[in-house]
Amino acid sequence: MVQRKIIWSVEARLDLFDILDFYIKRNGSAVYSKKLNLRFQKSVQLISKNPFIGSQTDFDLVLTLINDEYQIVYEILDQFILIILIWDCRRNPEDKRIGTRLK
């Protein structure tokens, strides 16, 4: 199967940065953040090769792939895959941030 190009939304990049930065500050080291970033990159590569591997959401062609405590929410478009956001599953689901990004 042909690998699709991955595009990261600004929000998704900020989500990733915030997650990695949190663990750098909390642990006083970048070791865990580097491992976590590698897991995210492997998941995104898997999505690129197999776009329909994720679970369907309420939105057409918007899927989510669970990576440990995180969901990678992405949309399959004609020419590429858009990573919309990274959601920490431990967060309060009432946080309206996810709803505003997908509408």
VEXDREN-2710 file (C-alpha; in Angstrom, 1 decimal):
% VEXDREN-2710
k/r/px/py/pz
1/MET/0.0/0.0/0.0
2/VAL/1.2/3.5/-0.8
3/GLN/2.2/5.6/2.1
4/ARG/0.2/8.9/2.4
5/LYS/1.8/12.2/3.3
6/ILE/1.2/13.3/6.8
7/ILE/0.3/17.0/7.6
8/TRP/0.2/18.1/11.3
9/SER/-2.3/20.8/12.3
10/VAL/-0.9/23.6/14.4
11/GLU/-3.1/22.3/17.3
12/ALA/-1.6/18.8/17.0
13/ARG/1.9/20.1/17.0
14/LEU/1.1/22.2/20.1
15/ASP/-0.4/19.2/21.7
16/LEU/2.7/17.1/21.0
17/PHE/5.0/19.9/22.2
18/ASP/2.9/20.4/25.4
19/ILE/3.0/16.6/26.2
20/LEU/6.7/16.3/25.7
21/ASP/7.5/19.5/27.5
22/PHE/5.4/18.4/30.5
23/TYR/7.4/15.2/30.9
24/ILE/10.8/17.0/30.4
25/LYS/9.9/19.5/33.2
26/ARG/8.3/16.8/35.5
27/ASN/11.2/14.3/35.1
28/GLY/14.0/16.9/34.8
29/SER/15.2/14.9/31.8
30/ALA/14.3/14.5/28.1
31/VAL/14.8/10.7/28.1
32/TYR/11.1/9.7/28.6
33/SER/9.9/12.5/26.2
34/LYS/12.2/11.1/23.5
35/LYS/10.8/7.6/23.9
36/LEU/7.2/9.0/23.9
37/ASN/7.9/11.0/20.8
38/LEU/9.3/7.9/19.1
39/ARG/6.1/6.1/19.9
40/PHE/4.0/8.9/18.4
41/GLN/6.1/8.9/15.3
42/LYS/5.7/5.2/14.9
43/SER/2.0/5.5/15.3
44/VAL/1.8/8.3/12.7
45/GLN/3.9/6.2/10.3
46/LEU/1.4/3.3/10.8
47/ILE/-1.5/5.7/10.0
48/SER/0.4/6.8/6.9
49/LYS/0.7/3.3/5.6
50/ASN/-2.8/2.1/6.8
51/PRO/-5.1/5.1/7.1
52/PHE/-8.2/3.1/8.1
53/ILE/-6.5/1.4/11.0
54/GLY/-8.0/3.8/13.5
55/SER/-11.5/3.7/15.0
56/GLN/-14.3/5.7/13.3
57/THR/-15.6/8.8/15.0
58/ASP/-18.9/10.6/14.6
59/PHE/-17.3/12.6/11.7
60/ASP/-16.8/11.2/8.2
61/LEU/-13.3/10.1/7.5
62/VAL/-12.1/11.3/11.0
63/LEU/-10.5/8.4/12.9
64/THR/-8.7/8.0/16.1
65/LEU/-5.8/5.7/16.9
66/ILE/-5.1/5.0/20.6
67/ASN/-1.4/5.1/21.6
68/ASP/-1.1/4.2/25.3
69/GLU/-2.9/7.0/27.1
70/TYR/-3.2/9.2/24.0
71/GLN/-5.5/9.3/21.0
72/ILE/-4.2/10.6/17.7
73/VAL/-7.2/12.1/15.9
74/TYR/-6.8/12.4/12.2
75/GLU/-8.7/13.0/9.0
76/ILE/-8.2/11.1/5.7
77/LEU/-8.2/13.6/2.8
78/ASP/-7.6/13.0/-0.9
79/GLN/-3.9/13.9/-1.0
80/PHE/-2.8/13.5/2.6
81/ILE/-3.7/12.6/6.2
82/LEU/-4.2/15.5/8.6
83/ILE/-3.3/14.9/12.2
84/ILE/-5.9/17.1/13.9
85/LEU/-5.0/16.7/17.6
86/ILE/-3.5/14.5/20.2
87/TRP/-5.8/13.9/23.1
88/ASP/-4.7/12.7/26.5
89/CYS/-7.3/10.1/27.5
90/ARG/-6.8/10.9/31.1
91/ARG/-8.2/14.4/30.6
92/ASN/-11.7/15.5/31.5
93/PRO/-13.9/14.5/28.5
94/GLU/-16.0/17.6/29.1
95/ASP/-13.1/19.7/27.9
96/LYS/-14.7/21.5/24.9
97/ARG/-11.4/21.9/23.1
98/ILE/-11.8/18.7/21.1
99/GLY/-15.3/19.6/19.9
100/THR/-14.3/23.0/18.6
101/ARG/-11.4/21.5/16.6
102/LEU/-13.5/18.9/14.8
103/LYS/-16.4/21.1/13.8
END
